[in-house]
Amino acid sequence: MIQECPKFGEKCAQKGNPDNSKLFRLDIIIFVPEIKGLATNSTSLEPKAVDKHEKGGRKILVFGGNGFIGSEAVRRLLDKGDEVTIVNRGNWYFDSDQRIKPFVKAHFICDRDMRMRTECKEILTSGYYDAVIDFSSYNARQIKHVVEILHDRVGLYVYISTDSIYEVCDKTHSGPSVEEDAVRPKNRKKRLQLKREEGYAHDKLACEEVLEEQSKSGGFPYVTLRLPDVIGPRDNSFRFWTYQLWIRIHKDIKHPVHMPSGVSDTKFSLLHVEDAAKVIEKVLDVGPAVHNQAINVAFNEHFTLKKLLRDMADKMNIDQLEFISQDEETWYSYPTVTKGPLDISKAKLLLGWEPMTWERALYSLIFFFEGAMTDAKFLKEREVLLADVFENIIPEELYETALKKLVSMYGKDVLEGIAMDMGFDGTPEIEGEINVQDSSSAHDQKSAETETRAHSSADNEEVEEIVADVDSDKEAKQLSESSQTAEIHSDEL
C-alpha cells in the first residue's frame, strides 16, 4: 500500500500500532562489514543524469518527482535525455536536491490541495506534454483539476496507484489480485462502509475512475500502475531500515524483533524502486498498446513478514533471528494490505517486463542502508532514524546498551553531528525544531532555549562517556589479545 507519510511525503506504515497513535518512520543505514553474497566494493546502481541543457527527448510533466519513488523515475528519464518539468510543494528528500533539482527543465512549486488555476499558474501556459506522470494525486478532486487544465495538452497520463485499491473492491477469490478484481461492491451500504474503513484506498480508486471516465468521454489516454509497498534506497518511510537496524542489534540489546502471529504468514507483494522507475519508462516506450489499462507491478516473489525478516537476517549473517509474536504487544509495518499479493502476468504480457530478482534487491538495500549509517550526506535522515528507533523500538532502560553497540559497530561517525535530544530522560522528543516565533512570550522562548541547551549538553556528555567506554573496552581487549599472542609465540619457540 502506498500512503502519504505525514512527515516526509512518501509511504508510511499505518497498521500494527496498537493505539494507532504513531506512524513509524525511520531512515537508517548501517555499515555491515560482511553482507552475504555482496562484495564490499559494490558501486551504486544509479545512472548519471543528463545535463539539463542537453536538447532532445520527450517533454514530460511530473507531479511529485522529489520523493522516494518519483525521484528515481525522474532520474531515469533525465538519463534518457527527456525534458522533465516537476510540480510539487518544494520539499527535497535525501539528496534529491542534488540528484534531481539541477537537471530538470523547470520546477513549479504548487500546493495541489488548492485549485491549480490559482496555485499552479505556470502550468496554464506551459504547452503540450508528451506524457504526464502523477505521483501525488490522492483524491478525485486533484485529478479533476488536472483534467480541466491539461485536457487537450497531454499525450499520455501515467497515474501511480496502489494495491490498496483492492481493499475496497469485491474480490471473489483467494488468489493473487488481478486487475479485473478492481470492482466496487454493488451494495451501497457496503461501499460506504469500505470508504469509512479504507479512506485512502477509496480515494486512490476514485482517481483511477476519474481518468477512465474522462478517457471514455474523448479525453487523453491513461495508464494506471498499481504498486505494492515499494522498497529501495532513500525510502523515507523508514520501514525497511527500521527492521534492518533492529535485526542488527536485537540480540545485543536483548529486545527481540516483533513478528505478530496474526500477520506473520500473511502473503503480500513488494516492489523495488528501480523497477517502479523502469516500468514507467516501459509504459512510455511501448505506446498505444498499453493505453487505457490498469497494470499490477511487483516482484515475482510473494512475501510474508516472517520470510522478509528472516531473509534480511540471513543476508546480514545473523543466525537464529529472535522474535516475539504476542499480537497485543507487537508492532509491525508489513503487510499493509489484507487482500493478498499481486498477479503481475499482465505487466509481463503487455510490457515484456521482468522484475529485479529478490536476491539482487535485498543485497542493494542492505548495502545502501549500512553505508548511510555513517555517510555524512545522510546526517539529517540518520538523526530522524535514531530518534524514532529510540522512541518507538528500544526500551528506555536499554538506551545506553544500544548506544554502546552502535558506536562499537560503526565507530564514532555514527553519532557525529547528531543532537542527542531524542527521547532520553528529561529531553524533548524530536517532532521538529522549536519555532520561537510561535512561543507565547520572550520568557517562554528563552526558557525553552535554555532547557534545550542544558538537556542537549547533558545528553552529549553522556554519549561522549559511552564512546569513551567503548574505546576503553576496545583498548583492553586489544591488550588482552596482544598478551595472549605473545604467550603463543613464546610457546612456539
N, C-alpha and C positions, 0 to 999 in steps of 0.2 A: 504494500500500500504506500502511495506517495502522499505525504501530508505536509502542509506548510509548517515549518518549525518556527515557533514564536520568536526565537532568538536569532536564528541565522538564515531563515528563508528557504530551507530545504526540508527533506524528510525528517520526521521525528517519530519516536515511539509514542503510541497513545494508549496501549493496553499493558496490563501486567502490574501496574502500580496499584496496590490495594486501596489506597484512599483517593486515587485519581487526582492527587494534588500537585504532582510534579511530572514533568516530562524529563526523560533522561537525555542529556546532550553531552557528548564527550568528543574530544578531539585529541587522540593520543598517538604517540609514536615512539617506539622504543627501539634501541639498537640491540638486537639479539645477536650474540656472537656467532651463532650457528643456526641456520634455518634449513631443515631437511630438504635436500633436492635443489637448493638455490645457491649459486656462487655469490660470495660476498662482494664481488666487484661488478654485480649486475648494474646495468645502466637504465635510465628512465626509458619507458616505452613511449614517451610523448614525442610527437613530431615537432618540428620548429615552425613557428608561424611565419607566413609570408609577410613581407613588409607591406604596410597599409597603402603605400603609394604605388605598389605594383598594379598594373592595369589588367583587365580581363576578368573572366569568371562571371558567375551569376550574381544578380542583385538580390540579396536576402535580408529580410527584416526578422529580427528575433525579439520576442517578448521574453524578458529574463536575460539569460546569457551570461550572468555574473555568478550564478550559484554552482553547486556541485555538478549537476548533470549538464546544465546549459553551457557552462564554461568549457567543458570537454567537447561538446558538439561544436561550439563556435571555433574553438582552437582547430578542430579538424577541417572545418570549412575554410578557415583562413589559410590553412596549409595547402589547400587545393587552389587557392587564388581567388576565391569568391569574395565579393564586396559585401561586407556584413554591417548592417546598422542594428544597434541594440536599443531596447526600450526597457528601462527598469527604474527603481527608486534611487539608484545611485550608490548602493552599498556594494562593496567588493569583499569577497570572502577568500581566505587563504591568500595566495599570491596571484589571484585573477587580475589585480590591478597592474601586474607586470606581464602576465601571460596573454591577457586579452585586451585590456584597455588601450595600449599604444597602437594596436593594429587594426581596430575597427574603423570603418568609414565614418560613422557618426554614432554619438551616444545621446539619446534623448532621455532626460530624466522625467519620469512621469509616474503619478500615483493612479493606478488603474481602478482603484475604488471610487474615484471621482469620474465625471464624464470626460471622455477622451477628447472631445472637441474643445474643451476649455483647458484641460490639463496637458494634452499632448498635441499642441497646435502644429508642431513641426511635421507631424505625420500627414497632416492635411495636404501639404504641398510637396511631399517627398517623392512623388512619382509612382511608377509601376514597380512591382517586385515580382521576380520570378517565383519566389517562394516566401511564405511566412512560416516561422516555426514558433509555436506558442508553448512556453514552459510555465507561464504564470497565470493563466486563466483558471479561476477556482469557482466561478459561478456563471450562470447563463447570462447575466447582465453584462459581464465583461466581454463575453463572446459577441453578444448583440451589438455592443458599441463598435467592435472591430468590423463586423459585417457592414454596419452602417457607414463607416468611414472608408473602408477598403473594398467595397463590393465589386467595383469594376477595375481594380488595380492589383489583382493577385492572380498569379499563375497556378499556385497550389498552396493550400493551407495544411500544415502538418501540426496536429494537436497532440500534445503529450498527455496522455490519460493514465489510468491506473487499473491494476487488477481489483481494486476495491469496488469498482462499479458492479461486480458480480454479487456483492453483498446485498444489493437492493433489487436483485432480479430473482425470477422464479427458476432457478436451476433445478432440473428434474432428474439428475443422475449424480453419482458419487465419483465419477472420474474427473480428470483434469478439465478445467473450464475451457470451452471453445468459444469462439467469437459469437456464435449464434445463441449462446446462453444469455446474452445481454438483453433480456426482455423483462420489463417490469410486470409485477403481478396485475392481473385484470381486476382483482378486488380492490376497490378504492380504499377501504379501511386498512388493508394490509399495506398498500403503498404508503399511506400516511404514517403508519407505524414504523415502517422501514426508514422513511425520511427522518423521523424523530430520532431513531436509534443510530442511523448511519448518515448523518447530515453531509459529511464530506463526500461519501460515495454518491449520494443523491445529486449533489451539485456537480460533480465531475461528469456523471452520466447526462445530466441536463445540458452541459456544454457540448457533449457529443451530439445530442439530439438537435440542438440549435444548428450545428454545422450540417447535419444531414438534411434538415428541413430547408435551409437556405439553398443548398445544392440542388435539391429537387425542384426548387422554385426558380431555377435558372441562374443561381449564383456560382461562385467559384468552386472548383473541385477541392476535396479534402482527403487526408489520410489520418486516421486516429491510431496512435500507437499506445497499446495498453501495457504499461510496465509494472512489474512487481517491485519489491524493495530493491533499490539499487545500491551496490557496494562498490568501493573503489577508493583510490587516493583522494584526499581533500573532501571526504564525506563530512559535511558539517552537521549531520545528525548525531555523530559521535558514537553510534551504537556498536558497530563492529569494533572500534578502537577500545571502547569500554570493556567489552568482553576480552579483547586481546590482553589488555593490561591486567585485568582481574585474573585471567588464567595464568598469566606470567608470574604473579606474586601470591596467588591464593594459598599456597602451601606455607610460605614464609610467614604470612600474617594469620595463618590458621583460620581462614574465613572462606569456606567452600563456595564455589560458583553456584548461583541459583539456577535450577532447572525444574520448574514446577511440573509435577506429573500430569497435570491437566492438559498441557500443551507440548510436552517434550517429544511426543511422537506424532504430532500433527504435521501433515505434509504442506509445504509451501514452495514457492518459486523465488529465485533471486536473479539478478542481472548485474553484470559488471558494467561500470560506467563507460568504458571504452566501447563495449558492444552497443550501449544506448546511442552513442555518437555515430557508430558505424551503421546502425540500422536506419538512422535518419538520412545519412548520406546515400544509402542504398535506395531509399524511397525516392529521393530527388533524382537519382541516376536512372532508375527503372522507368519512371514516367507514367503515362496514362494507364498502363496495365494494372496498376495498383490503386488508381484514384477511386475515391468514394468507398473506401474499405476501412474496417477496423482490424487491427492486426496485433496479436499477442506476441511478445518477445521475452525470452528468459534463457537461462542456462538449460542445457539438455537435462541436467540432473534435477531431481526433486529433493528437497531438503526437509529435515526435521531439526528442531533445536538441538537435540541430542547429537545428531550427525554433525551439524555445523560446529558445535563447541569441541567435539572430540577430534574432528579434522584439524581445527586450529591448534589444539594441544599437541597433536601428533606432529604437525609441521614445525612447532616450536620445541620439539624434543622433550615434551613434558609428559612423563609417564603417569598413568593412573589418575586421570582427572578426578578431583574430589568435588562432589556437589551435594546440595540439599534439595529436596523436592516437595516440601510441605507447601501446598498451594496457598494457604492463608498467610504464609510468611515470606514468600519468594516473589522476586521481581523478574520480569523478562521484557525483551524488546522485539523478539521474533517468536512466532509469526504475528503479523498484524492483520491477517485476514482469516476467515473461517471456512471459505468455500473451496479451499484446496489449491493445488498448483495449476499452472497454465499449460495448455496444449499449444505448442508452437509450430505445428505442422503447416499452417497457412503461411507463416513467415518463410519457411524453408521452400515452400512451393512457389510463392509469388516473387520472392526476393532472391532466391538462391542463397539464402543466408544461413550461416553456421556459427553458433556462438563460440566464444572462447572456452577452452577446457577449464574445468573447475580447478585442476591442479595448478595450471598457469596463473589463474586468477588469484588463488589463495597465496601462492608464492609472492606475487607482486604486491598484494595488500600487506602481508606481514612485513615484507622488506621495507616498504614505504613507511609504515607506521612506526617500525622500530627506529628507523633513521631519523624521523621527525621528532623523536623524543629528546634529541639533543641539538637539533638543527635550529640555529638562531632565527632563521627565516620564519619559523612557525612558533615563535615565542608566545604570541597572543593566544593562539589556539591551544598550545600546551598548558598555558595558565588556566584557561577555562576547563580543559580536560581534568587537570589535577584538582581544581576546585570542586568539580562535580563528583569526581571519584571519592574524594574525602568526605563530601557532604552526603552522598547517596549510597555509597558502597561500603566504605571502611568504617567499622565501629570506632568511636572516639578513643577508646582505650588502646586501640592498635595504631593510632596515628604515628607515634614515634617509631614503632617497629616498621611500619610501611615506608616512612621517610628514609630510614636507615637502609632498607632494602633497595629503594630507588637509587640512592647515592652509591651504594655498593655495586649495583648492576650497571649503571650508566655513567658514573662519575659525577663530579660537581656540576658539570654543564647542564644536567637535567633540571637543576633549580636556579641556574644563573639567570638573573634578571626578573625572576618571578616574585611578586609581592606575596608574602605568605599570610595574607589576610583572608583565608579561605575556610572559615568554619572552625578554627581552633578555639579553645576555651577563651571566651572573653573577646573574641574578634568578630567583626561584622561579616556576614555572609556576602559573597560576591553576587550581586544582581545588577552590576553596572556601577560606573563611577558616581560618586556623590556630586550632585549638581547644586552648588552653593546658591545659585540664583533662585532655587525652589525652596530654600530654607526660610523659616518664618522670621528670623531675625539674625542680626550680625552675631549676637551672642551664641545662638544655636549653631551658626556656621563655624565659628571659632572653636566651640566645644567639640563639634564633630571632627574637625580637622585635627585638633589636639589629641582626641581619643584615638583616632585612626592611626596617627603617627606613633602614639605610645604602643598600641597593640602591634602595629607592623614592626616596630623596633624590637619588641619583646619576642615576637614570632621569629624574626630573622636571627636574633641571638640564639633562640632555641635551635633553629636549623643549623647555624654555624657550629653549635655544640655537637649536634648529631653528625655533621660532616667530620668534625674533629675526632669524634668517637670512632667513626668508620675508618678514618685514616690510621688511627692508633691501633685498631684491631688488625688492619692490613699489615702494618709495620710489625706487630707482634707475631703475626702468622709467618711473615717473611723471615724473621729472625729464627723462629722455631724450625722452619723448613731448612734454613741455611745450616743450623746446628745439626739437624738430622742428616743432611747431605754430607757434612764434614765427618760425622761418625761413620757413615757408609764408606766413604773414601778411605778412612783410616783402616777399617776392617779389610778392605780390598788389598791394601798394601801389606 
